[in-house]
Amino acid sequence: MRYAVLTLFVAASASAQWIGYPTAGLPRTKDGKPNLTAKAPRTSDGKPDLSGIWHPQTTTLKEVRTFLGPDFNIIEVPGMGIETISKYGITLFPGDDPAGIQLMTPAALAIFGRRFHPDGSKADEELPSTYCLPLTIPLVTNLSEVSKIIQTPSLIIMLLELNNGYRQIYTDGRPLPKDPSPSWMGYSSAKWDGDTLVVETIGFNDQGWLDVLGHPQSESMHLTERYTRRDLGHMDVEYTFNDPKMYRRPFTVKITQELQPDTDILEYVCGENEKDRPHMGLQ
């Protein structure tokens, strides 16, 4: 299957702040650059410290064309070229079946068919960010924007640059809610398995897109994430999706996040000076 130009509508963010200001406490090489292969930091209680500004390992256009075809062009959005995002932001299935047809249930295939047209024609459903709505996990952390983790003993906050979103991941031992109200980011409780943080999340709504191609989720989805900071500059993240309404079996995706030192997260206000929707004929 060959794919035409992939269009992703995301509003522009504000000007950068504190670019180049040295991040305190980072080990550095003799030339003053952060030593990204140094040992991962730990908190005062001995747990791995996941704090920092993170961005997904990016993918080249050449690699994307290996699974979307040689005619695939670029993502049409200012400041968000293919080489500033992860291939998993495009599709969670960057292999022989990038559309994930074999794994989806009939219900999922019907939704996917409304969201993605391989020939590049206008889809019947637009990415939620087109309407300044949130992007869900993991898509929100697989595009050009960074995320910021703030770790405390009982709670981890994940600030999402895209659309000024956030997640709360509780590490105080609380169980997941029994009857959660559906939400974009779900409800997360986590525990440590050695040096790996294991996060369980439920309570998603059925509006989120798991990637830009439009793979769907249902309110029954149970997401398990495993975060392992293998050194100062690299964090391995494993996502296991269990959503029997949408997928025939659970599946796992592994992504590497890279530390972004000496910078900070930016303010992102989708509705401010927004210019896309009038050009798209949207109200």
Buried (B, 14 or more C-beta within 10 A) or exposed (E): EEBBEBBBBBBBBEEEEEEEEEBEEBEEEEEEEBBBEBEBBEEEEEBBBBBBBBBBEBBEBEBBBBBBBEEBBBBEBEEBBBBBBBBBBBBBBBEEBBBBEEBBBEEBBEBBBEBBBBEBEEBEBBBBBBEBBBBBBBBBBBBBBBBBBEBEEEEBBBBBBBBBBBBEBBBEEEEBEEEBEBBBBBBBBBEEEEBBBBBBBBBBBBBBBBBBBBBBBBBEBBBBBBBBBBBBBBBBBBBBBBBEBBBEEEBEBEBEBBBBBBBBBBEBBBEEEEEBBEEEEEE
